[in-house]
């Protein structure tokens, strides 16, 4: 085998090795991209779940606050009614006690 044939054989082997390395690198890159995509999707799904949970909690808190506000308003109106009735009763009592 001549020197030129040996060189050609070495170059062919180097080219084959380089091609195999390129294929391996492409496979690693593809696997890395796939893993990154899966990780990003998991993060997005987790964020959606957290957002939903926060929205549900917020809705429940809003309902509770509305109920408290309604109870407070009802109690306030009841107090105002009692005060009004007490004032009316005092006025009637005062009229009855005044000599005519």
MMTF fields as JSON, N, C-alpha, C and O atoms, coordinates in Angstrom:
{
  "mmtfVersion": "1.0.0",
  "mmtfProducer": "UNKNOWN",
  "numBonds": 399,
  "numAtoms": 400,
  "numGroups": 100,
  "numChains": 1,
  "numModels": 1,
  "chainsPerModel": [1],
  "groupsPerChain": [100],
  "chainIdList": ["A"],
  "bondAtomList": [4, 2, 8, 6, 12, 10, 16, 14, 20, 18, 24, 22, 28, 26, 32, 30, 36, 34, 40, 38, 44, 42, 48, 46, 52, 50, 56, 54, 60, 58, 64, 62, 68, 66, 72, 70, 76, 74, 80, 78, 84, 82, 88, 86, 92, 90, 96, 94, 100, 98, 104, 102, 108, 106, 112, 110, 116, 114, 120, 118, 124, 122, 128, 126, 132, 130, 136, 134, 140, 138, 144, 142, 148, 146, 152, 150, 156, 154, 160, 158, 164, 162, 168, 166, 172, 170, 176, 174, 180, 178, 184, 182, 188, 186, 192, 190, 196, 194, 200, 198, 204, 202, 208, 206, 212, 210, 216, 214, 220, 218, 224, 222, 228, 226, 232, 230, 236, 234, 240, 238, 244, 242, 248, 246, 252, 250, 256, 254, 260, 258, 264, 262, 268, 266, 272, 270, 276, 274, 280, 278, 284, 282, 288, 286, 292, 290, 296, 294, 300, 298, 304, 302, 308, 306, 312, 310, 316, 314, 320, 318, 324, 322, 328, 326, 332, 330, 336, 334, 340, 338, 344, 342, 348, 346, 352, 350, 356, 354, 360, 358, 364, 362, 368, 366, 372, 370, 376, 374, 380, 378, 384, 382, 388, 386, 392, 390, 396, 394],
  "bondOrderList": [1, 1, 1, 1, 1, 1, 1, 1, 1, 1, 1, 1, 1, 1, 1, 1, 1, 1, 1, 1, 1, 1, 1, 1, 1, 1, 1, 1, 1, 1, 1, 1, 1, 1, 1, 1, 1, 1, 1, 1, 1, 1, 1, 1, 1, 1, 1, 1, 1, 1, 1, 1, 1, 1, 1, 1, 1, 1, 1, 1, 1, 1, 1, 1, 1, 1, 1, 1, 1, 1, 1, 1, 1, 1, 1, 1, 1, 1, 1, 1, 1, 1, 1, 1, 1, 1, 1, 1, 1, 1, 1, 1, 1, 1, 1, 1, 1, 1, 1],
  "groupList": [{"groupName": "UNK", "atomNameList": ["N", "CA", "C", "O"], "elementList": ["N", "C", "C", "O"], "formalChargeList": [0, 0, 0, 0], "bondAtomList": [1, 0, 2, 1, 3, 2], "bondOrderList": [1, 1, 2], "singleLetterCode": "X", "chemCompType": "L-PEPTIDE LINKING"}],
  "groupTypeList": [0, 0, 0, 0, 0, 0, 0, 0, 0, 0, 0, 0, 0, 0, 0, 0, 0, 0, 0, 0, 0, 0, 0, 0, 0, 0, 0, 0, 0, 0, 0, 0, 0, 0, 0, 0, 0, 0, 0, 0, 0, 0, 0, 0, 0, 0, 0, 0, 0, 0, 0, 0, 0, 0, 0, 0, 0, 0, 0, 0, 0, 0, 0, 0, 0, 0, 0, 0, 0, 0, 0, 0, 0, 0, 0, 0, 0, 0, 0, 0, 0, 0, 0, 0, 0, 0, 0, 0, 0, 0, 0, 0, 0, 0, 0, 0, 0, 0, 0, 0],
  "groupIdList": [1, 2, 3, 4, 5, 6, 7, 8, 9, 10, 11, 12, 13, 14, 15, 16, 17, 18, 19, 20, 21, 22, 23, 24, 25, 26, 27, 28, 29, 30, 31, 32, 33, 34, 35, 36, 37, 38, 39, 40, 41, 42, 43, 44, 45, 46, 47, 48, 49, 50, 51, 52, 53, 54, 55, 56, 57, 58, 59, 60, 61, 62, 63, 64, 65, 66, 67, 68, 69, 70, 71, 72, 73, 74, 75, 76, 77, 78, 79, 80, 81, 82, 83, 84, 85, 86, 87, 88, 89, 90, 91, 92, 93, 94, 95, 96, 97, 98, 99, 100],
  "secStructList": [7, 7, 2, 2, 2, 2, 2, 2, 2, 2, 2, 2, 2, 2, 2, 2, 2, 2, 2, 2, 2, 2, 2, 2, 2, 2, 2, 2, 2, 2, 2, 2, 2, 2, 2, 2, 2, 2, 2, 2, 2, 2, 2, 2, 2, 2, 2, 2, 2, 2, 2, 2, 2, 2, 2, 2, 2, 2, 2, 2, 2, 2, 2, 2, 2, 2, 2, 2, 2, 2, 2, 2, 2, 2, 2, 2, 2, 2, 2, 2, 2, 2, 2, 2, 2, 2, 2, 2, 2, 2, 2, 2, 2, 2, 2, 2, 2, 1, 7, 7],
  "xCoordList": [0.849, 0.0, 0.896, 1.848, 0.591, 1.42, 1.066, 0.042, 1.964, 1.783, 0.477, -0.254, 0.203, -0.999, -2.256, -3.246, -2.213, -3.358, -3.575, -4.707, -2.431, -2.525, -3.148, -4.0, -2.727, -3.274, -4.777, -5.574, -5.132, -6.53, -7.362, -8.479, -6.815, -7.5, -7.666, -8.728, -6.622, -6.68, -7.728, -8.505, -7.743, -8.713, -10.143, -11.064, -10.301, -11.63, -12.068, -13.219, -11.157, -11.478, -11.81, -12.76, -11.007, -11.278, -12.645, -13.384, -12.976, -14.262, -15.411, -16.439, -15.231, -16.255, -16.416, -17.531, -15.272, -15.302, -16.002, -16.829, -15.659, -16.272, -17.78, -18.562, -18.175, -19.596, -20.324, -21.434, -19.687, -20.29, -20.408, -21.424, -19.378, -19.431, -20.525, -21.227, -20.652, -21.703, -23.087, -23.967, -23.267, -24.552, -24.823, -25.935, -23.781, -23.93, -24.264, -25.116, -23.592, -23.84, -25.275, -25.946, -25.73, -27.11, -28.107, -29.109, -27.814, -28.689, -28.7, -29.76, -27.525, -27.454, -28.212, -28.946, -28.034, -28.736, -30.247, -30.999, -30.668, -32.096, -32.637, -33.716, -31.908, -32.329, -32.385, -33.304, -31.398, -31.36, -32.562, -33.212, -32.85, -34.004, -35.307, -36.19, -35.41, -36.611, -36.758, -37.859, -35.659, -35.699, -36.058, -36.837, -35.489, -35.808, -37.283, -37.936, -37.797, -39.21, -40.098, -41.074, -39.761, -40.54, -40.487, -41.501, -39.318, -39.162, -40.003, -40.685, -39.95, -40.726, -42.232, -42.983, -42.661, -44.078, -44.507, -45.608, -43.633, -43.947, -44.062, -44.948, -43.158, -43.207, -44.493, -45.156, -44.846, -46.075, -47.304, -48.211, -47.332, -48.474, -48.56, -49.649, -47.417, -47.389, -47.886, -48.634, -47.471, -47.917, -49.424, -50.101, -49.952, -51.395, -52.141, -53.154, -51.633, -52.273, -52.253, -53.252, -51.116, -51.016, -51.964, -52.613, -52.036, -52.923, -54.372, -55.137, -54.747, -56.111, -56.394, -57.458, -55.431, -55.61, -55.76, -56.6, -54.943, -55.049, -56.408, -57.027, -56.863, -58.161, -59.289, -60.208, -59.22, -60.238, -60.216, -61.265, -59.026, -58.889, -59.436, -60.147, -59.106, -59.569, -61.094, -61.733, -61.672, -63.13, -63.776, -64.782, -63.209, -63.75, -63.654, -64.585, -62.525, -62.36, -63.366, -63.908, -63.612, -64.59, -65.986, -66.72, -66.345, -67.653, -67.749, -68.767, -66.693, -66.687, -66.805, -67.539, -66.078, -66.13, -67.525, -68.029, -68.144, -69.503, -70.468, -71.323, -70.332, -71.189, -70.971, -71.935, -69.717, -69.429, -70.028, -70.618, -69.87, -70.422, -71.938, -72.518, -72.577, -74.035, -74.48, -75.451, -73.776, -74.109, -73.906, -74.721, -72.821, -72.549, -73.637, -74.099, -74.04, -75.089, -76.412, -77.128, -76.733, -77.97, -77.964, -78.968, -76.839, -76.717, -76.836, -77.489, -76.204, -76.277, -77.722, -78.195, -78.428, -79.822, -80.702, -81.616, -80.426, -81.189, -80.951, -81.893, -79.701, -79.401, -80.119, -80.716, -80.042, -80.711, -82.221, -82.843, -82.801, -84.231, -84.549, -85.527, -83.719, -83.942, -83.837, -84.639, -82.854, -82.696, -83.911, -84.442, -84.348, -85.506, -86.752, -87.524, -86.944, -88.099, -88.003, -89.009, -86.809, -86.632, -86.924, -87.55, -86.485, -86.763, -88.267, -88.813, -88.922, -90.367, -91.093, -92.042, -90.638, -91.258, -91.056, -91.974, -89.871, -89.621, -90.522, -91.047, -90.696, -91.561, -92.996, -93.649, -93.486, -94.849, -95.002, -96.008, -93.993, -94.018, -94.008, -94.72, -93.176, -93.1, -94.426, -94.826, -95.117, -96.423, -97.459, -98.282, -97.418, -98.384, -98.159, -99.115, -96.918, -96.6, -96.855, -97.007, -96.906, -97.145, -98.617, -99.492, -98.894, -100.293, -100.964, -100.351, -102.211, -102.941, -103.867, -104.566],
  "yCoordList": [-1.162, 0.0, 1.227, 1.315, 2.149, 3.338, 4.33, 4.238, 5.281, 6.336, 7.098, 7.437, 7.355, 8.1, 7.291, 7.854, 6.0, 5.158, 5.12, 5.116, 5.094, 5.097, 6.406, 6.397, 7.519, 8.835, 8.87, 9.345, 8.372, 8.357, 7.505, 7.875, 6.373, 5.489, 6.175, 6.077, 6.877, 7.595, 8.71, 8.904, 9.422, 10.498, 9.951, 10.545, 8.817, 8.194, 7.783, 8.001, 7.189, 6.781, 8.005, 7.985, 9.091, 10.331, 10.897, 11.356, 10.862, 11.381, 10.537, 11.076, 9.225, 8.348, 8.6, 8.645, 8.764, 9.028, 10.353, 10.457, 11.366, 12.689, 12.621, 13.251, 11.866, 11.704, 11.005, 11.389, 9.981, 9.273, 10.211, 10.199, 11.022, 11.986, 13.028, 13.428, 13.456, 14.426, 13.84, 14.516, 12.577, 11.907, 11.806, 12.058, 11.431, 11.337, 12.702, 12.806, 13.739, 15.09, 15.532, 16.136, 15.225, 15.554, 14.823, 15.395, 13.559, 12.784, 13.385, 13.495, 13.778, 14.413, 15.736, 16.029, 16.537, 17.821, 17.616, 18.322, 16.629, 16.354, 15.904, 16.335, 15.056, 14.581, 15.75, 15.84, 16.641, 17.808, 18.722, 19.201, 18.958, 19.8, 19.172, 19.861, 17.851, 17.147, 17.255, 17.477, 17.099, 17.207, 18.638, 18.838, 19.628, 21.019, 21.314, 21.975, 20.828, 21.034, 20.383, 20.984, 19.165, 18.467, 19.241, 19.367, 19.755, 20.53, 21.811, 22.16, 22.508, 23.733, 23.449, 24.22, 22.346, 21.98, 21.662, 22.02, 20.989, 20.671, 21.957, 22.089, 22.896, 24.177, 24.924, 25.459, 24.961, 25.644, 24.999, 25.696, 23.688, 22.994, 23.288, 23.503, 23.298, 23.616, 25.047, 25.304, 25.966, 27.352, 27.456, 28.201, 26.722, 26.726, 26.204, 26.772, 25.114, 24.544, 25.552, 25.729, 26.209, 27.199, 28.369, 28.861, 28.809, 29.921, 29.535, 30.324, 28.326, 27.846, 27.777, 28.187, 27.256, 27.135, 28.515, 28.705, 29.482, 30.847, 31.455, 32.117, 31.225, 31.766, 31.156, 31.863, 29.854, 29.202, 29.747, 30.006, 29.917, 30.454, 31.872, 32.238, 32.664, 34.052, 34.098, 34.914, 33.227, 33.176, 32.803, 33.396, 31.833, 31.425, 32.569, 32.802, 33.285, 34.424, 35.524, 36.166, 35.74, 36.752, 36.389, 37.251, 35.112, 34.66, 34.856, 35.33, 34.494, 34.664, 36.139, 36.496, 36.993, 38.429, 38.974, 39.793, 38.535, 38.97, 38.558, 39.344, 37.339, 36.859, 37.693, 38.056, 37.998, 38.836, 40.227, 40.78, 40.785, 42.122, 42.127, 43.053, 41.087, 41.007, 40.871, 41.503, 40.053, 39.877, 41.19, 41.558, 41.891, 43.178, 44.195, 44.937, 44.222, 45.144, 44.819, 45.718, 43.531, 43.106, 43.507, 44.001, 43.296, 43.673, 45.194, 45.676, 45.934, 47.398, 47.865, 48.719, 47.301, 47.682, 47.311, 48.055, 46.16, 45.742, 46.723, 47.089, 47.15, 48.139, 49.455, 50.059, 49.884, 51.143, 51.041, 51.989, 49.898, 49.684, 49.725, 50.349, 49.059, 49.042, 50.458, 50.844, 51.23, 52.611, 53.431, 54.192, 53.272, 54.005, 53.661, 54.544, 52.363, 51.943, 52.463, 52.877, 52.446, 52.962, 54.465, 54.941, 55.208, 56.648, 56.895, 57.776, 56.12, 56.261, 55.945, 56.635, 54.891, 54.52, 55.638, 55.943, 56.254, 57.369, 58.56, 59.212, 58.837, 59.954, 59.702, 60.6, 58.473, 58.137, 58.231, 58.731, 57.743, 57.782, 59.227, 59.597, 60.047, 61.459, 62.147, 62.994, 61.837, 62.434, 62.023, 62.838, 60.757, 60.264, 60.929, 61.152, 61.249, 61.816, 63.303, 63.846, 63.968, 65.404, 65.672, 65.034, 66.636, 66.93, 67.636, 68.434, 67.323, 67.929, 68.969, 69.588],
  "zCoordList": [0.0, 0.0, 0.0, 0.776, -0.857, -0.983, 0.096, 0.772, 0.222, 1.224, 0.953, 1.884, -0.28, -0.656, -0.304, 0.163, -0.525, -0.182, 1.327, 1.811, 2.075, 3.533, 4.021, 4.91, 3.443, 3.793, 3.495, 4.304, 2.35, 1.94, 2.9, 3.261, 3.304, 4.247, 5.597, 6.211, 6.074, 7.345, 7.269, 8.204, 6.174, 6.004, 5.976, 6.536, 5.319, 5.268, 6.665, 7.046, 7.432, 8.804, 9.656, 10.438, 9.498, 10.232, 9.87, 10.741, 8.593, 8.135, 8.697, 9.105, 8.714, 9.277, 10.777, 11.297, 11.467, 12.901, 13.174, 14.08, 12.377, 12.528, 12.272, 12.983, 11.271, 10.951, 12.104, 12.473, 12.663, 13.794, 15.0, 15.695, 15.252, 16.358, 16.13, 17.058, 14.872, 14.551, 14.818, 15.352, 14.442, 14.678, 16.18, 16.644, 16.93, 18.38, 18.983, 19.865, 18.504, 19.011, 18.696, 19.532, 17.489, 17.121, 18.032, 18.461, 18.314, 19.2, 20.603, 21.22, 21.113, 22.442, 22.45, 23.394, 21.394, 21.3, 21.281, 21.953, 20.493, 20.408, 21.768, 22.176, 22.461, 23.78, 24.767, 25.581, 24.687, 25.572, 25.295, 26.224, 24.002, 23.649, 24.141, 24.652, 23.978, 24.419, 25.939, 26.442, 26.665, 28.129, 28.549, 29.481, 27.857, 28.178, 27.93, 28.738, 26.824, 26.502, 27.562, 28.011, 27.957, 28.985, 30.298, 30.985, 30.647, 31.882, 31.817, 32.78, 30.676, 30.502, 30.582, 31.178, 29.981, 30.026, 31.456, 31.875, 32.2, 33.595, 34.418, 35.262, 34.162, 34.877, 34.538, 35.427, 33.256, 32.834, 33.467, 33.923, 33.492, 34.082, 35.576, 36.109, 36.247, 37.673, 37.903, 38.847, 37.046, 37.178, 36.96, 37.669, 35.99, 35.75, 36.969, 37.376, 37.551, 38.738, 39.883, 40.58, 40.073, 41.151, 40.903, 41.826, 39.648, 39.306, 39.573, 40.128, 39.177, 39.415, 40.912, 41.374, 41.656, 43.105, 43.743, 44.622, 43.299, 43.828, 43.486, 44.319, 42.258, 41.836, 42.669, 43.083, 42.913, 43.734, 45.159, 45.749, 45.702, 47.062, 47.108, 48.044, 46.105, 46.051, 45.961, 46.624, 45.144, 45.004, 46.334, 46.725, 47.02, 48.317, 49.321, 50.093, 49.311, 50.215, 49.886, 50.786, 48.594, 48.188, 48.697, 49.181, 48.584, 49.069, 50.577, 51.081, 51.295, 52.748, 53.12, 54.041, 52.399, 52.674, 52.406, 53.175, 51.342, 51.018, 52.128, 52.538, 52.607, 53.693, 54.958, 55.632, 55.283, 56.455, 56.285, 57.214, 55.084, 54.82, 54.949, 55.515, 54.42, 54.517, 55.97, 56.385, 56.737, 58.158, 58.91, 59.756, 58.601, 59.241, 58.896, 59.762, 57.634, 57.195, 57.878, 58.32, 57.962, 58.613, 60.086, 60.599, 60.766, 62.173, 62.337, 63.263, 61.438, 61.491, 61.314, 62.063, 60.316, 60.084, 61.277, 61.633, 61.892, 63.071, 64.222, 64.925, 64.419, 65.468, 65.193, 66.083, 63.928, 63.557, 63.788, 64.267, 63.449, 63.667, 65.159, 65.571, 65.97, 67.421, 67.99, 68.84, 67.527, 67.99, 67.606, 68.415, 66.364, 65.88, 66.685, 67.061, 66.947, 67.738, 69.166, 69.743, 69.737, 71.097, 71.139, 72.086, 70.139, 70.085, 69.969, 70.634, 69.13, 68.941, 70.243, 70.617, 70.935, 72.209, 73.233, 73.994, 73.266, 74.198, 73.879, 74.781, 72.581, 72.175, 72.632, 73.163, 72.422, 72.848, 74.359, 74.864, 75.073, 76.534, 77.01, 77.944, 76.339, 76.72, 76.45, 77.248, 75.388, 75.072, 76.112, 76.528, 76.534, 77.521, 78.872, 79.616, 79.198, 80.503, 80.573, 81.668, 79.458, 79.479, 79.762, 79.177, 80.678, 80.992, 79.818, 79.109, 79.643, 78.523, 78.999, 78.196]
}
